[in-house]
Amino acid sequence: MGAVADTIEAKLNAAFSPTRLELVDDSDRHNGHAGHREGGESHFNLTIEAQAFAGKPRVARQRLIFQALREEMAGPVHALSIVALAPGES
């Protein structure tokens, strides 16, 4: 992965200490669409599992993630698909 993905992973690890973190650069599938950049790292799929999400609804989990990644979402990242789970959820 590239610098943007590395930054996203580092920020999510620092903010949530996840037990599972999977980040996939899906930018190639969006070639020609809004927000696509040469070199990728504009569209990502994220699966994250962390205790911080226990007892929180889906929207609250997403807000926490977007808050942790506010700089990336305002800049190089155009789209982020999120699956945020608490331990034991599937």
QUICORKA-V143912 format. One record per pair of residues at least 4 apart in sequence whose ideal C-beta (glycine too) atoms are under 8 Angstrom apart, sorted by the first residue. I is the first residue (numbers start at 1). J is the second residue. D is the distance in Angstrom with one decimal. If there is no record, write none. Layout:
# QUICORKA-V143912
I/J/D + I/J/D
This chain:
# QUICORKA-V143912
1/5/3.5 + 1/6/6.2 + 1/9/7.8 + 1/23/7.2 + 1/25/6.2 + 1/41/7.9 + 2/6/6.9 + 2/25/7.5 + 2/39/7.4 + 2/40/7.0 + 2/41/5.0 + 3/7/6.3 + 3/41/7.6 + 4/8/6.4 + 4/41/3.9 + 4/72/6.5 + 4/76/5.0 + 4/77/6.7 + 5/9/6.3 + 5/23/5.7 + 5/25/6.0 + 5/41/6.2 + 5/44/7.2 + 6/10/6.2 + 7/11/6.3 + 7/72/6.5 + 8/12/6.2 + 8/23/6.0 + 8/44/7.0 + 8/46/7.8 + 8/69/6.1 + 8/72/5.9 + 8/77/7.5 + 9/13/6.1 + 9/21/6.4 + 9/23/5.8 + 10/14/6.3 + 11/15/6.0 + 11/68/5.3 + 11/69/6.0 + 11/72/7.6 + 12/16/5.8 + 12/18/6.4 + 12/21/6.0 + 12/23/7.9 + 12/46/7.8 + 12/48/6.2 + 12/65/7.2 + 12/68/6.3 + 12/69/7.5 + 13/17/6.8 + 13/18/6.7 + 13/21/6.7 + 15/52/7.8 + 15/64/7.6 + 15/68/4.2 + 16/48/6.7 + 16/50/4.0 + 16/52/4.9 + 16/53/7.8 + 16/64/7.7 + 16/68/7.4 + 17/50/6.5 + 17/51/7.7 + 17/52/7.8 + 18/48/5.0 + 18/49/5.8 + 18/50/4.2 + 19/49/5.1 + 19/50/6.6 + 19/51/7.7 + 19/87/5.9 + 20/47/6.7 + 20/48/6.7 + 20/49/3.8 + 20/85/7.6 + 21/46/8.0 + 21/47/7.6 + 21/48/5.3 + 21/49/7.8 + 22/45/8.0 + 22/46/7.2 + 22/47/4.3 + 22/48/7.6 + 23/44/5.9 + 23/45/7.5 + 23/46/5.4 + 24/44/6.5 + 24/45/4.4 + 24/46/7.9 + 25/40/5.3 + 25/41/5.9 + 25/43/7.4 + 25/44/6.0 + 26/30/6.9 + 26/43/4.7 + 26/44/6.2 + 26/45/5.2 + 26/81/7.5 + 27/31/7.8 + 27/36/6.3 + 27/37/7.2 + 27/40/3.7 + 27/41/6.2 + 27/42/4.8 + 27/43/4.6 + 27/44/7.8 + 28/40/6.4 + 29/43/7.2 + 30/35/7.1 + 30/36/4.8 + 30/42/7.0 + 30/43/4.8 + 30/78/7.8 + 30/79/7.4 + 31/36/5.6 + 32/36/6.6 + 34/78/7.0 + 35/42/5.3 + 35/43/7.0 + 35/78/2.6 + 35/79/6.3 + 36/42/5.6 + 36/43/7.2 + 36/78/7.2 + 37/41/7.0 + 37/42/4.6 + 37/76/7.2 + 37/78/7.8 + 41/76/6.1 + 41/77/7.5 + 42/76/6.6 + 42/77/6.4 + 42/78/4.5 + 42/79/7.2 + 43/77/7.8 + 43/78/6.0 + 43/79/4.6 + 43/80/7.8 + 44/77/6.5 + 44/79/7.3 + 44/80/5.2 + 44/81/7.1 + 45/80/8.0 + 45/81/4.6 + 46/65/7.3 + 46/80/6.0 + 46/81/6.7 + 46/82/5.1 + 46/83/6.9 + 46/84/7.9 + 47/83/4.5 + 47/85/7.5 + 48/53/7.9 + 48/65/7.1 + 48/82/7.4 + 48/83/7.4 + 48/84/5.4 + 48/85/7.2 + 49/53/7.7 + 49/84/7.8 + 49/85/4.4 + 49/86/7.1 + 49/87/6.1 + 49/89/7.4 + 50/84/7.7 + 50/85/7.9 + 50/86/7.3 + 50/87/7.7 + 51/86/6.7 + 51/87/6.0 + 52/56/7.9 + 52/64/6.8 + 53/61/4.7 + 53/64/7.5 + 53/84/5.2 + 53/85/6.5 + 53/86/4.5 + 54/86/4.0 + 54/87/7.2 + 55/86/7.4 + 56/60/4.2 + 56/61/5.3 + 56/64/7.6 + 56/86/7.8 + 57/61/7.2 + 58/62/6.4 + 58/84/7.2 + 59/63/6.4 + 60/64/6.7 + 61/65/6.7 + 61/82/7.5 + 61/84/3.8 + 62/66/6.2 + 62/82/5.3 + 62/84/6.5 + 63/67/6.2 + 64/68/6.6 + 64/84/7.9 + 65/69/6.2 + 65/80/7.7 + 65/82/5.8 + 65/84/6.3 + 66/70/6.5 + 66/73/5.9 + 66/80/7.8 + 69/73/5.4 + 69/77/7.1 + 69/80/7.2 + 70/74/6.2 + 71/75/6.2 + 72/76/6.2 + 72/77/4.6 + 73/77/5.3 + 73/80/6.9 + 85/89/4.2 + 85/90/7.2
